Amino acid sequence: MRHLMNPLDFSVEELDKLFALADDIEKDPAKYAHKCDGKILATCFYEPSTRTRLSFETAMTRLGGRVIGFSDAASSSASKGESVSDTIRIISCYADICAMRHPKEGAPMVAAEKSLIPVINAGDGGHQHPTQTLADLQTIRSLHGDLNNFTIGLCGDLKFGRTVHSLINALVRYEGIKFIFISPEELKIPDYVTDMLREKGIPFQEVIRLEDVMPKLDLLYMTRVQKERFFNEEDYVRLKDFYVLTPEKMELAKPDMLVLHPLPRINEISVEIDDDPRAAYFKQAQFAVYVRMALILTLLGLA
């Protein structure tokens, strides 16, 4: 039995197989419509989510399976003080696989240690978001054509952004990747990430102004400033609109540069960008369904 706690749980070769399966699901979804007949996915979400939870539920439904679960901690026995360990033991009696989101870093790992079914980390605090990373990689692979040899700019909340941390950890295993980190000083990438890049000899640059590096980028990964990660309202208000991607800034970019975003978007990407052919964030959400379908099949041994 396998779990998915972070993107490194799968080798590059295993990811290649997963992405190939996602490609086949995209091309011929009818072939997979009954692969999970009789199977149940439990979505245990201790904090709010729209895309991730509904994407998992859509994935399981399109595979012919069913879904049970809860959408916030208040509607679970966690509100009565039940531990994650006890919850997953109970869920293991009801479901065949579990996707868990939790505000505390490491909570899905605790669940996986006690679980009798595969557990997927659907986001834990500011730590990891591996299935978003799988969707990001599949988007880059499909639209850019390769997972090697490009310059990616990661912009916004690089301190608390679990999607950013997961994506960096995944991309360092590929060749020819250059990172440009774009953030205010208060939200800069953690030292442990830059220390890791230095140890591996992977080039990176830290800047504050997005405009200064736009012409260099093959990919731009925008993120929102996350209100829920701040300890006070004042800091959030001061930083929330620090970066806004506008048509004027897009004029500085390469004609084939892709714009990604894990969503939800607040103000950091102007809605005018949505019609730009380089905007890939809604396609990203669609790829996420195919990847999660492939992941469910793989962890259940049905691939």
Helices and strands as residue ranges (DSSP letters): G 7-9, H 12-27, G 29-32, E 40-45, H 51-62, E 66-70, G 73-75, G 77-80, H 84-94, E 97-102, H 107-114, E 119-124, H 130-143, E 150-155, H 162-171, E 177-182, G 185-187, H 191-200, E 204-207, G 214-216, E 219-222, G 227-229, H 233-239, H 247-250, E 258-260, G 271-275, H 281-299
